[in-house]
Each structure stands twice: as C-alpha cells, then as structure tokens.
Amino acid sequence: MEPLGIGIVGCGNIAGQYALDSRTHPEIRLVAATDLDWARAKAFASEHGCRAHRSLDELLADDEVDVVVNLTIHQAHHDVTRRSLEAGRHVYSEKPLALSAAQARELVELAGARGRRLGCSPATFLGEAQQTAAAVVRSGRLGVVRVVYAEVNHGRIETWHPAPAPFFEVGVMVDVGVYPLTLVTAILGPARAVRAWGFELKPERVTTSGEPFRIGSPDLTVAVLELGNGSLMRLTASFYVGRPARQRASIEFHGDAGSLAIDSFQRFDARVEAARYGEEYERVDPIRPPYPGTAWARGVADMAGAIAEGRPHRATGEHAAHVTEILDAVAASISAGGRRIEIGSAFELPAPMPWAMDQLQG
C-alpha cells in the first residue's frame, strides 16, 4: 500500500517516540508537524525529516497530511480532534479522547458523519505481551474469570517533569488509569458500573524549579468496575506511590481454574505468567518475539492499514469514548462518596492482530 502521510500536532516528549516508531511501519510516513512553540516545531521537524507548520490550520492545509496524530496536552485533545475531523482528516489521538463522555461521543459522531476514521491511544493492547495474555484468558485456561486486579503506581510527576500541574489537574485516572482500563475492557468487554473513592495523600507539592503548587485531583484512587461479562475489576491508581514499589503497572486475572499476571500493561515485552489455582506462576512464551518497550505508532499504523484495506481498525474512537465514560463515572462516584454509577456505552471488541489470530479466536 501507499503509506498515508501523518501530521503530528504537539511536539512534546511523546512526539519523538511516535516519530521514531513511525519509521518501522510501512503503512505510514511522517510528513509534517506543528506546535504552539514554533522553535520546538522547527527543531522537531529538522530532527525527524518533515515539514514544520506554524499552526494547526496551516498543517490541515497540507495536502500530504492524511492522518492527524493529536499529541497535545489532555485539555486540548477535543478541540484539535474536532477541527481536524471538520477539515476532512482522519485522526488518531493520544489518550484520553476528550475530558468528558459528552465530548468524546461528539467526536465519534462527527467522525461518522464525515466518513473519517477516529482512533485513540492507548493501543498497548496490540503489544505482543498483551495479545499473549488475551489469548490465555480467552482460551478458557483460567476458567471463569471473576476478578481482575490492576495497579497504576505512577509516582510523583513533579520530581521529574518540569510542568507537572496539568497532569495533576486531570488526575491519575485520566492520565494513566486509561491503560489498564483499555486493556482489560479490550479483553473482557465493556464496563457496566463503577464505584470509586479518591484520597489526597500529599496535596502540597513542589516543582523541580522550586515552585510550590497544590494538586487538583486525588493522588490515590481506588475503583471497582462491574464488567458486562460478570467480572469485577479493582483498579488502584496513584500519583504518590512509585519506585521502589513492586507493583507499578501490573494486572492479574483470577479465574476458577487459575490466574494470569502481566507485569506491565504498557511494555510490549512485559513478562506474562500463568498458573493453575494453588500452584506457582510460570512464564508464558509470547506469541511472537516482542517489540522491546512500547511501539507507540502501532495503533496509527493499524488504522492506516485498515483504511487501505477497508476493514475496522482496532484502537477505535468508540472504545476510547467508553473509557472516557468510565472516567466520568469514577469522578461522579468519588464525589458521591462511592455511590454506584452505571455506564451505558459499549463498543465492538477489537480483532486480534494478524499474527495472533489463531490464538485469539476463542
């Protein structure tokens, strides 16, 4: 296929990872980039061999941009995605799709009305370790899966990030909790209700430059989701606990016959282990040799391939909108002291990757 041209909006830390990984996917090629900081956009374009544009409007006028990759801050995702769809571009956004379920639904409906594809991170469920874990769960080896434990101990962002306030403004569930939420629902299906509790463990923080600030959201959240298949998921997410905690990004699936553990919901080369009930974990060989770390552009490449082949892509706007509704429900439950909040949306389960098709058809 002729590769689709991608234009990156937002040239911050993660943009370099997308740019580098895009070179490994024949379905896409990086053609343009823009950022609110013109100097940063120029430096990024020079480093990665693409054109720099002074504004989003200028990038959207570039005829070689087929897919906009929205890597802006959380608060700008909705506006940038909306404007790009209205300009007739396909869009792949970093997480979350939007900061409210209503805005997320609006984007899904707009993409449908304009006949454009809408994709969204995290697409880490497309990783080798994650597809391997899904294959084991769906094989029935664990029996009926009744509970999932997920840990997101992401640590104190202010100790390393020069501008941590926007992350605390949206909160740990929005920034990082989306990873296990997306992975678990990709395997077991949509959530139907949630109860949640939030706590401020260390509300006063100091930036690396010595500026004090107050967090704008709980730095410890505990949520219990009821999934449509009958399973429960307990998710603990923290912007306080980090290294050297042993459980920082782990997920465990527990069933009547056994359990499965994956030690990172993000790394494609994460360790996957399984065991029958009452026995000790043993390593599960990956379906194929895994990518080392995270292939950030894999979701973009899959969407580009889907456009060319006329098939559904895997990291869909509908799935991302469902996760956004979960985030809304978590916030509402915390505000209501842990009251049960129902979730009404759904989505089609993503197809297995081609190389995992035989193992994941169960």
JOKA-V400110 format. One record per pair of residues at least 24 apart in sequence whose C-alpha atoms are under 7 Angstrom apart, sorted by the first residue. I is the first residue (numbers start at 1). J is the second residue. D is the distance in whole Angstrom. If there is no record, write none. Layout:
# JOKA-V400110
I:J:D, I:J:D
This chain:
# JOKA-V400110
1:27:7, 3:27:4, 3:28:5, 3:29:6, 4:28:5, 4:29:6, 4:66:6, 4:304:6, 5:29:5, 5:30:6, 5:31:6, 5:64:6, 5:65:5, 5:66:5, 5:67:6, 6:30:5, 6:31:6, 6:32:7, 6:65:5, 6:66:6, 6:67:5, 6:68:6, 6:69:7, 7:31:6, 7:32:5, 7:33:5, 7:65:6, 7:67:6, 7:68:5, 7:69:6, 8:32:6, 8:33:5, 8:34:6, 8:68:6, 8:69:5, 8:70:6, 8:71:7, 9:33:6, 9:34:5, 9:35:6, 9:69:6, 9:70:5, 9:71:6, 9:72:6, 10:34:6, 10:35:5, 10:70:7, 10:71:5, 10:72:5, 11:35:6, 11:40:7, 11:41:6, 11:44:7, 15:71:7, 17:296:6, 18:296:5, 18:297:5, 19:48:7, 21:295:6, 21:296:6, 21:297:6, 22:297:6, 25:301:6, 27:301:6, 27:304:6, 27:305:6, 28:301:6, 28:304:7, 31:64:7, 31:65:7, 34:59:7, 60:84:7, 60:87:7, 66:90:6, 67:91:5, 68:92:6, 69:93:6, 70:94:6, 75:99:7, 78:103:7, 82:107:6, 85:111:6, 85:116:7, 88:114:7, 88:116:7, 89:116:7, 90:116:5, 90:117:5, 90:118:6, 91:117:6, 91:118:5, 91:119:6, 92:118:6, 92:119:4, 92:120:5, 92:300:6, 93:119:6, 93:120:5, 93:121:6, 94:120:6, 94:121:5, 95:120:6, 95:121:5, 95:122:6, 96:174:7, 96:324:7, 97:320:6, 97:321:7, 100:324:6, 100:328:6, 101:321:6, 101:324:5, 101:325:5, 101:328:7, 104:321:5, 105:321:6, 108:317:6, 108:318:6, 118:316:6, 118:317:5, 119:315:5, 119:316:5, 119:317:5, 120:315:6, 120:316:6, 120:317:6, 120:320:6, 121:315:7, 122:179:6, 122:182:7, 123:299:5, 123:315:6, 124:266:6, 125:183:5, 126:353:7, 127:268:5, 128:268:5, 128:269:7, 128:286:6, 128:287:7, 128:288:7, 128:290:5, 129:268:5, 129:269:6, 129:270:6, 129:271:7, 129:272:6, 129:286:6, 129:290:7, 130:268:7, 131:356:7, 132:286:6, 132:287:6, 133:272:7, 134:187:6, 135:359:5, 135:360:5, 138:360:7, 138:362:6, 139:362:6, 141:257:7, 142:255:5, 142:256:6, 142:257:5, 142:258:4, 142:259:6, 143:255:5, 143:256:5, 143:257:5, 143:258:7, 144:255:5, 144:256:5, 145:231:6, 145:253:7, 145:254:6, 145:255:4, 145:256:7, 146:230:7, 146:231:4, 146:232:6, 146:254:6, 146:255:6, 147:231:5, 147:232:5, 147:233:6, 147:253:6, 147:254:5, 148:232:6, 148:233:5, 148:234:6, 148:252:6, 148:253:5, 148:254:6, 149:233:6, 149:234:5, 149:235:6, 149:251:6, 149:252:5, 149:253:7, 150:180:7, 150:234:6, 150:235:5, 150:236:6, 150:250:6, 150:251:4, 150:252:7, 151:235:6, 151:236:5, 151:237:6, 151:247:6, 151:248:6, 151:249:5, 151:250:5, 151:251:6, 152:176:7, 152:177:6, 152:236:6, 152:237:4, 152:238:6, 152:248:5, 152:249:5, 153:237:6, 153:238:5, 153:239:7, 153:241:5, 153:242:5, 153:248:4, 153:249:7, 154:238:6, 154:239:5, 154:241:7, 154:242:5, 154:248:7, 155:238:7, 155:239:5, 155:240:5, 155:241:5, 155:242:4, 155:243:7, 156:239:5, 156:240:5, 156:242:7, 158:206:7, 158:207:5, 158:208:6, 159:207:7, 159:208:6, 160:208:7, 162:207:7, 162:208:6, 168:215:5, 168:216:6, 168:217:6, 169:215:7, 169:216:5, 169:217:6, 170:217:7, 171:217:5, 171:218:7, 172:219:7, 172:237:6, 172:238:6, 172:239:6, 173:237:6, 173:327:7, 174:327:7, 177:237:6, 178:323:7, 179:265:7, 180:265:6, 181:323:7, 182:323:7, 186:349:6, 186:350:6, 188:229:7, 189:227:7, 189:228:7, 189:229:7, 189:349:7, 190:227:6, 190:228:6, 190:346:6, 190:347:7, 191:225:6, 191:226:6, 191:227:4, 191:228:6, 191:343:7, 192:226:6, 192:227:5, 192:228:6, 192:342:6, 192:343:5, 192:344:7, 193:225:6, 193:226:5, 193:340:7, 193:341:5, 193:342:4, 193:343:5, 194:223:7, 194:224:6, 194:225:4, 194:226:6, 194:329:7, 194:330:7, 194:340:6, 194:341:5, 194:342:7, 195:223:6, 195:224:5, 195:225:7, 195:330:7, 195:333:6, 195:338:5, 195:339:6, 195:340:5, 195:341:6, 196:222:6, 196:223:4, 196:224:6, 196:330:5, 196:333:5, 196:334:5, 196:338:5, 197:221:6, 197:222:5, 197:223:6, 197:334:5, 197:337:7, 197:338:6, 198:222:6, 198:334:6, 223:330:7, 266:294:7, 267:293:5, 267:294:5, 268:292:6, 268:293:6, 268:294:5, 269:293:6, 287:356:7, 314:350:5, 314:351:6, 318:347:6, 319:347:5, 322:346:6
